[in-house]
Amino acid sequence: MITGTGSAGAPYTDTQPYPTSGCDASIGANCITDAQLQAEVQRVMGVKGWTGGLAKMYLVFTSSGEGSCFDTSVNYCSTETASVSPYFCAYHSHIGTTPDIIYSNEPFGNPNYCLGGGTQPNSAVGGPNADPAATAASHEISEAITDPQLNAWYASDGSENGDLCAYNYGTNTWDGSPALANQYWGGRFFELQTEFDNHTGTCVLSGP
């Protein structure tokens, strides 16, 4: 059982230009690889004096128009282009330093793919990409808690707890009629996917 509490640290807006694309030229001129993302995480950590460890996670949100790929191939990429299905909407990983650095890549998500059948309670204030970003972040945070070094909790088919409940939002009970949201945090409504619960063997909105 994992117990405890968490909180959000101070955000940091990086105003440096994106690096020259490290992806295959067919992906486009604006694209970063995982290696480039890791380098940027470590650079900002040095600037801010931040440290690693399993109790911390760094979420990197990139802007519209910036794609990303795991490597220099064209097989494992994300793009907001409506006509292209992304291989991923976000992912979490770790950098094998001492201590480890836990991070996630949160590219600008296309709601056609990265929200599924979910609603958009934040579209009026954050645009159509706000809710895909929120649910992708909750997915990766949950997985990083249970599988921070990619060697802990996962199902027999390799799925992590967030994967097992991806795009499953349960019942909306907040924000209007019909309700648009299933969560309420910090004075804001959210449409966040459920997460797999070992206790019940189902996808749930909250733990036992």
C-alpha positions, 0 to 999 in steps of 0.5 A: 500500500502506498500512503502519504500526501503530495503537493505541487511545487513551483512551476518554471517557465523556460524561455530558452529557444527549443533545441534544433529538432533531433527527430527524423526530418519527416516529423518536422522542424519542431520536434524533440527527442527523449534525450533532448528532453532529459538534457533540458530537465537536468539543465533546469534542475541545475539552474533552480537547484532542484534535486532528484529522488523517488519522492519528486517528479518533473512534468515537462509541458511543451508548447503547441507546434512542438512534437516529440519522439522517443528517439530519432526514428519515426515510429514512436512520436506524438503530434497534435496534427488532427490527421495523425494518430499519436503513438503516445499522448504522454509518458513517464520515465526516469534518468539513472542518476544518483538519485534517480530523476523521475519525469514525464513528457507532456506534449500538446495533446490533440483532444481527438486522441488524447481525451477520448470520450471525455468532456472539456470542463476547462475549455472556456478558460484553457482552450480545447487542449487543457483537459487532455493535458490534465488527464494525461498528467494525472495518468502519468503521475499515478503511474510514476508513483506505482512504477517510478523506475519502470520495474515495479507495478504493472500487469502481465501484459506490461500495462501500468495502472493508468493504462488499464483505465485510460479514457475511462472517466466513470460517472460525472457528478460535477459542473452543470447538468448534464455534469461535465466533470468528475473531479473538483480540486482547488476550486476547479473542475476536472475530467480525469481518467479513473485509475486501477485499484488493486483493492477492488480490481476495477477502475475507480475515481478514489481509493478505498 
